[in-house]
């Protein structure tokens, strides 16, 4: 293999695949990155056997070939080089990759590419296309609600359902549930339901900001794999096998109090309260109080009111804040884990947000007022009022 490419392109490409490099592993070669010539470009691949990421960068290829070298060493060395052309030459005996950039030169011992785990390809499965910004919003508003503990593997994943021209993403960890419903770029031929690892979607989300054309998704549930194809990037992941909870049953269908907040005001007050909640079991209390009877209402039974947001740390102090709201229904109070409350408010889009509550011991439901695409259910904390 003999080729040359720009330092910034190689460094960016290594950054893309680097997140799929194994950290702790019983198979040392998965700590390597695979470099191979492919259609007059340089292909970089990495895998930890659960997720595989491949990217292509522009290169001047003089001689075809492939080699696998330690990913961390190569990434750190390339990042230290000046922004100039890098010349790469592979020598077969011993297997070595020689890199030359300006007056810097290095030789990195490698391994035959044949020993690298094969990067899976997903062919012949059901294909779907999603607008990258729609997909980015869906992932951002759902993925954080997936469980991080492995005690129930299905909860570490995100349920993805496709039917017609619609898709639904749902994640739950036993304390909260996030559901996003959106439109596909093109209808799918048949309904499909899979569970994707939350980590796969988090990694995919890193690449969506610069994507213009629709993201192609190919799934083969029987073989347990899914592939996302972007511009010059492919992400292949194993699917999670198992039965995801029936999340529709977890969304309350009625409420006694419906409170409409300005999102930024509520988020500001919650951040202040979270500072005190840190030393007070992470508890933030919300008390919704409608204005007195006879106050002019805004139609649909909603009238002006206020929410009192408070947190208390026995040894440190306490905090209280008020935010103006519109309230439909009765006075209400509920307490949430500060992290869960901040998580949902931080991913919702600017504007007004609705909180629907029933009793202090019933789940709270957050929704945007201008869309029915998102719903987030949070279990309350039990506190003395």
C-alpha positions as CSV (number, residue, x, y, z in Angstrom):
1,X,0.0,0.0,0.0
2,X,1.3,3.4,-1.0
3,X,-0.8,6.6,-0.8
4,X,-0.9,10.2,0.4
5,X,-3.7,12.2,2.0
6,X,-4.1,15.4,4.0
7,X,-3.4,15.4,7.7
8,X,-6.7,17.1,8.6
9,X,-8.7,14.5,6.6
10,X,-7.0,11.6,8.2
11,X,-7.3,13.1,11.6
12,X,-11.0,13.7,11.1
13,X,-11.5,10.2,9.7
14,X,-9.7,8.6,12.7
15,X,-11.9,10.6,15.0
16,X,-15.0,9.2,13.3
17,X,-14.1,5.6,13.6
18,X,-12.3,6.0,17.0
19,X,-15.5,5.6,19.0
20,X,-15.9,2.0,17.8
21,X,-12.4,1.0,18.9
22,X,-12.6,-1.5,21.7
23,X,-11.2,-0.3,25.1
24,X,-11.2,-3.4,27.3
25,X,-11.3,-6.5,25.2
26,X,-10.2,-10.2,25.1
27,X,-9.4,-9.7,21.4
28,X,-6.5,-7.2,21.2
29,X,-6.8,-6.6,17.5
30,X,-10.1,-4.8,18.1
31,X,-8.0,-2.0,19.6
32,X,-6.6,-1.5,16.1
33,X,-8.0,0.5,13.1
34,X,-8.1,-1.0,9.7
35,X,-6.7,1.0,6.8
36,X,-7.4,-0.1,3.3
37,X,-7.6,1.3,-0.2
38,X,-11.1,1.3,-1.7
39,X,-12.2,2.8,-5.0
40,X,-9.3,5.3,-5.1
41,X,-10.0,6.4,-1.5
42,X,-8.6,5.4,1.9
43,X,-11.1,3.4,4.0
44,X,-10.8,3.4,7.8
45,X,-12.7,0.9,9.9
46,X,-13.0,0.0,13.5
47,X,-15.2,-2.4,15.5
48,X,-15.7,-3.6,19.1
49,X,-17.8,-6.5,17.8
50,X,-21.0,-4.7,18.8
51,X,-20.8,-1.6,16.6
52,X,-18.6,-1.1,13.5
53,X,-17.9,2.3,12.0
54,X,-16.4,2.8,8.5
55,X,-15.5,6.1,6.8
56,X,-13.8,7.0,3.5
57,X,-11.4,9.9,3.0
58,X,-9.9,11.3,-0.2
59,X,-6.4,10.1,-1.0
60,X,-4.0,9.7,-3.9
61,X,-3.5,6.0,-4.2
62,X,-0.4,4.7,-5.9
63,X,-0.5,1.1,-4.7
64,X,-3.5,-0.9,-3.3
65,X,-3.2,-2.6,0.0
66,X,-4.4,-2.9,3.6
67,X,-3.1,-3.0,7.1
68,X,-4.3,-2.8,10.7
69,X,-2.4,-0.7,13.3
70,X,-3.0,0.4,16.9
71,X,-5.8,3.0,16.8
72,X,-4.8,5.1,19.8
73,X,-1.1,5.4,18.7
74,X,-2.0,6.3,15.1
75,X,-4.7,8.8,16.1
76,X,-2.5,10.6,18.6
77,X,0.5,10.7,16.2
78,X,-1.6,12.0,13.3
79,X,-3.2,14.7,15.6
80,X,0.3,15.9,16.5
81,X,1.4,16.5,12.9
82,X,1.3,19.8,11.0
83,X,-1.7,20.3,8.6
84,X,0.2,19.1,5.5
85,X,0.3,16.0,3.3
86,X,1.0,12.7,4.8
87,X,2.6,10.0,2.8
88,X,1.9,6.4,3.9
89,X,3.8,3.3,2.8
90,X,3.2,-0.3,4.0
91,X,6.0,-2.8,4.1
92,X,4.9,-6.5,4.3
93,X,7.9,-8.0,6.2
94,X,7.8,-7.0,9.0
95,X,4.3,-5.6,8.7
96,X,4.9,-1.9,9.2
97,X,3.1,1.4,8.2
98,X,5.5,4.2,7.5
99,X,4.2,7.8,7.7
100,X,6.0,10.9,6.5
101,X,4.7,14.4,7.0
102,X,6.9,17.5,6.5
103,X,10.0,16.6,8.5
104,X,8.3,14.1,10.8
105,X,8.5,10.4,10.2
106,X,7.3,7.3,12.0
107,X,7.0,3.6,11.6
108,X,4.1,1.8,13.3
109,X,4.1,-2.0,13.6
110,X,0.9,-3.4,12.3
111,X,-0.9,-6.7,11.7
112,X,-2.2,-8.4,8.5
113,X,-5.6,-7.1,7.6
114,X,-6.8,-10.7,7.2
115,X,-6.7,-11.0,11.0
116,X,-9.1,-8.1,11.6
117,X,-12.7,-9.1,12.4
118,X,-14.8,-8.8,9.2
119,X,-16.8,-5.7,9.1
120,X,-20.4,-6.8,8.7
121,X,-22.5,-5.7,5.7
122,X,-26.3,-5.5,5.8
123,X,-27.7,-6.5,2.5
124,X,-31.2,-7.4,1.4
125,X,-33.0,-6.2,4.5
126,X,-35.8,-3.7,4.9
127,X,-34.6,-0.2,3.9
128,X,-35.9,3.1,5.2
129,X,-34.8,6.8,4.8
130,X,-35.0,9.5,7.4
131,X,-34.3,13.2,7.2
132,X,-31.0,13.7,9.2
133,X,-32.4,16.6,11.3
134,X,-35.6,14.7,12.1
135,X,-33.4,11.7,13.1
136,X,-31.1,14.0,15.2
137,X,-34.1,15.5,17.1
138,X,-35.6,12.0,17.7
139,X,-32.3,10.6,19.0
140,X,-31.6,13.6,21.2
141,X,-35.0,13.6,22.8
142,X,-35.2,9.8,23.4
143,X,-31.8,8.2,23.9
144,X,-30.9,9.6,27.3
145,X,-33.9,7.9,28.8
146,X,-32.5,4.4,28.1
147,X,-31.1,2.4,31.0
148,X,-27.3,2.3,31.6
149,X,-27.3,-0.8,33.8
150,X,-27.2,-4.1,32.1
151,X,-29.6,-5.9,34.5
152,X,-32.4,-5.7,31.9
153,X,-30.6,-5.5,28.5
154,X,-33.7,-4.5,26.5
155,X,-33.9,-1.3,28.5
156,X,-30.4,-0.3,27.4
157,X,-31.9,-0.1,23.9
158,X,-34.3,2.1,22.0
159,X,-37.4,0.6,20.5
160,X,-37.7,1.7,16.8
161,X,-41.0,1.0,15.0
162,X,-41.6,1.8,11.3
163,X,-44.9,1.7,9.6
164,X,-46.0,3.4,6.4
165,X,-44.4,6.9,6.4
166,X,-44.1,7.1,10.2
167,X,-41.6,6.0,12.8
168,X,-41.6,5.8,16.5
169,X,-38.6,5.8,18.9
170,X,-39.1,4.9,22.6
171,X,-36.7,4.5,25.5
172,X,-37.4,3.7,29.2
173,X,-35.3,2.9,32.3
174,X,-38.0,2.1,34.8
175,X,-38.2,5.7,36.1
176,X,-39.0,7.6,32.9
177,X,-40.2,7.1,29.4
178,X,-39.5,9.1,26.2
179,X,-41.4,8.6,23.0
180,X,-40.8,10.5,19.7
181,X,-43.0,10.1,16.6
182,X,-41.9,11.4,13.3
183,X,-42.2,11.0,9.5
184,X,-39.9,9.0,7.2
185,X,-38.5,10.5,4.0
186,X,-40.2,7.6,2.1
187,X,-42.8,5.1,3.2
188,X,-41.6,1.6,4.0
189,X,-43.1,-1.5,2.4
190,X,-43.8,-3.4,5.6
191,X,-44.0,-2.7,9.3
192,X,-40.9,-3.5,11.3
193,X,-39.9,-3.3,15.0
194,X,-36.4,-3.6,16.4
195,X,-34.4,-2.6,19.5
196,X,-31.3,-0.6,18.8
197,X,-28.5,-0.2,21.4
198,X,-28.7,3.4,22.8
199,X,-25.0,3.7,22.4
200,X,-25.2,3.1,18.7
201,X,-27.7,5.9,18.3
202,X,-25.6,8.2,20.5
203,X,-22.6,7.6,18.2
204,X,-24.7,8.0,15.1
205,X,-26.0,11.3,16.4
206,X,-22.4,12.7,16.4
207,X,-22.4,12.5,12.6
208,X,-25.8,13.9,11.7
209,X,-25.0,17.6,12.1
210,X,-23.1,17.8,8.8
211,X,-25.4,15.4,6.9
212,X,-27.6,16.9,4.1
213,X,-29.2,14.0,2.3
214,X,-31.5,11.4,4.0
215,X,-29.9,8.8,6.2
216,X,-30.4,5.3,4.7
217,X,-31.2,2.6,7.2
218,X,-31.1,-1.1,6.3
219,X,-32.3,-3.7,8.8
220,X,-32.1,-7.5,8.9
221,X,-33.9,-8.5,12.1
222,X,-33.4,-12.2,11.5
223,X,-29.6,-11.7,11.4
224,X,-29.8,-9.1,14.2
225,X,-28.1,-6.2,12.5
226,X,-28.8,-2.7,11.3
227,X,-26.8,-0.4,9.1
228,X,-27.0,3.4,8.8
229,X,-25.4,4.9,5.7
230,X,-24.4,8.6,5.6
231,X,-22.2,10.6,3.4
232,X,-18.9,8.7,3.5
233,X,-19.8,7.0,6.8
234,X,-21.4,3.6,7.5
235,X,-22.4,2.5,11.0
236,X,-23.3,-1.2,11.5
237,X,-24.7,-2.4,14.8
238,X,-25.9,-5.5,16.5
239,X,-29.6,-5.4,17.5
240,X,-30.8,-6.2,21.0
241,X,-32.9,-9.3,21.2
242,X,-35.8,-9.5,23.6
243,X,-39.3,-8.0,24.3
244,X,-39.5,-4.3,25.0
245,X,-42.2,-3.2,27.5
246,X,-45.5,-2.1,26.1
247,X,-44.7,1.6,26.5
248,X,-48.1,2.8,25.3
249,X,-49.6,1.5,28.6
250,X,-47.2,3.6,30.6
251,X,-48.5,6.9,29.2
252,X,-51.3,8.3,31.3
253,X,-54.4,9.1,29.3
254,X,-56.0,11.6,31.6
255,X,-54.9,14.4,34.0
256,X,-56.4,16.6,36.7
257,X,-54.1,19.6,36.2
258,X,-52.5,20.8,33.0
259,X,-49.8,23.5,33.5
260,X,-48.3,25.5,30.6
261,X,-44.8,26.9,31.2
262,X,-42.3,29.0,29.2
263,X,-39.6,26.4,28.7
264,X,-36.6,28.7,29.3
265,X,-38.1,30.1,32.5
266,X,-38.8,26.7,33.9
267,X,-35.4,25.4,32.9
268,X,-33.7,28.4,34.5
269,X,-35.5,27.9,37.8
270,X,-34.9,24.1,37.7
271,X,-31.1,24.7,37.2
272,X,-31.1,26.9,40.3
273,X,-33.1,24.4,42.4
274,X,-30.8,21.5,41.2
275,X,-27.8,23.2,42.9
276,X,-29.6,22.7,46.3
277,X,-31.2,19.4,45.3
278,X,-27.7,18.0,44.9
279,X,-27.3,17.8,48.7
280,X,-31.0,17.0,49.3
281,X,-31.6,13.6,47.8
282,X,-31.9,15.2,44.3
283,X,-35.5,16.2,45.1
284,X,-37.1,19.2,43.4
285,X,-40.7,20.1,44.4
286,X,-43.2,21.7,42.0
287,X,-46.4,23.3,43.4
288,X,-48.8,24.5,40.8
289,X,-51.3,27.2,42.0
290,X,-54.0,28.7,39.8
291,X,-55.1,32.3,40.3
292,X,-58.1,32.9,42.5
293,X,-61.6,32.2,41.2
294,X,-63.0,34.9,39.0
295,X,-59.6,35.7,37.4
296,X,-60.2,36.0,33.6
297,X,-59.3,32.7,31.9
298,X,-57.6,32.2,28.5
299,X,-60.2,29.8,27.1
300,X,-60.3,26.1,27.4
301,X,-60.6,26.5,31.1
302,X,-57.0,27.6,31.6
303,X,-56.3,30.6,33.8
304,X,-53.1,32.4,34.9
305,X,-51.2,30.9,37.8
306,X,-47.8,30.2,39.2
307,X,-45.5,27.3,39.9
308,X,-43.3,27.3,43.0
309,X,-40.1,25.4,42.4
310,X,-38.2,24.5,45.5
311,X,-35.3,22.3,46.8
312,X,-34.0,21.8,50.3
313,X,-30.7,20.4,51.6
314,X,-31.0,20.0,55.4
315,X,-27.4,21.0,56.2
316,X,-26.8,23.4,53.3
317,X,-29.9,25.5,53.0
318,X,-33.0,25.8,50.7
319,X,-34.1,27.5,47.6
320,X,-37.5,28.7,46.2
321,X,-38.4,30.2,42.9
322,X,-41.6,31.1,41.1
323,X,-42.5,31.0,37.4
324,X,-45.7,32.3,35.8
325,X,-47.9,29.7,34.2
326,X,-51.3,29.0,32.8
327,X,-53.2,26.3,34.6
328,X,-56.1,24.2,33.6
329,X,-57.7,22.3,36.5
330,X,-57.0,22.1,40.2
331,X,-54.0,23.0,42.3
332,X,-51.3,20.3,42.1
333,X,-48.0,19.3,43.5
334,X,-45.4,16.8,42.5
335,X,-41.7,16.1,43.2
336,X,-39.1,14.9,40.7
337,X,-35.5,13.7,40.7
338,X,-33.6,16.9,39.6
339,X,-31.5,15.0,37.0
340,X,-34.6,13.5,35.3
341,X,-36.3,16.9,35.3
342,X,-33.2,18.7,33.9
343,X,-32.7,16.0,31.3
344,X,-36.2,16.3,29.7
345,X,-36.3,20.2,29.9
346,X,-32.8,20.4,28.3
347,X,-33.8,18.4,25.2
348,X,-37.1,20.0,24.5
349,X,-37.3,22.8,21.9
350,X,-37.8,26.4,22.7
351,X,-41.4,27.6,23.3
352,X,-44.0,26.4,25.7
353,X,-44.1,23.1,27.5
354,X,-47.0,21.3,29.2
355,X,-46.9,19.3,32.4
356,X,-49.9,17.1,33.0
357,X,-50.3,15.8,36.6
358,X,-52.9,13.8,38.5
359,X,-51.7,13.2,42.0
360,X,-48.3,13.6,43.8
361,X,-47.8,9.8,43.5
362,X,-48.8,9.6,39.8
363,X,-46.4,10.1,36.8
364,X,-45.9,13.6,35.4
365,X,-46.2,13.9,31.6
366,X,-44.2,16.6,29.7
367,X,-45.2,17.6,26.1
368,X,-44.5,20.5,23.8
369,X,-47.6,22.7,23.2
370,X,-47.0,23.1,19.4
371,X,-46.5,19.4,18.5
372,X,-47.8,15.9,19.3
373,X,-44.5,14.4,18.2
374,X,-43.0,14.0,21.7
375,X,-44.1,12.8,25.1
376,X,-42.0,12.2,28.2
377,X,-43.3,10.5,31.3
378,X,-41.4,10.9,34.6
379,X,-42.1,8.9,37.8
380,X,-42.5,11.2,40.9
381,X,-40.4,11.0,44.1
382,X,-42.4,10.4,47.3
383,X,-41.8,13.3,49.7
384,X,-43.3,14.9,52.8
385,X,-45.2,18.0,51.8
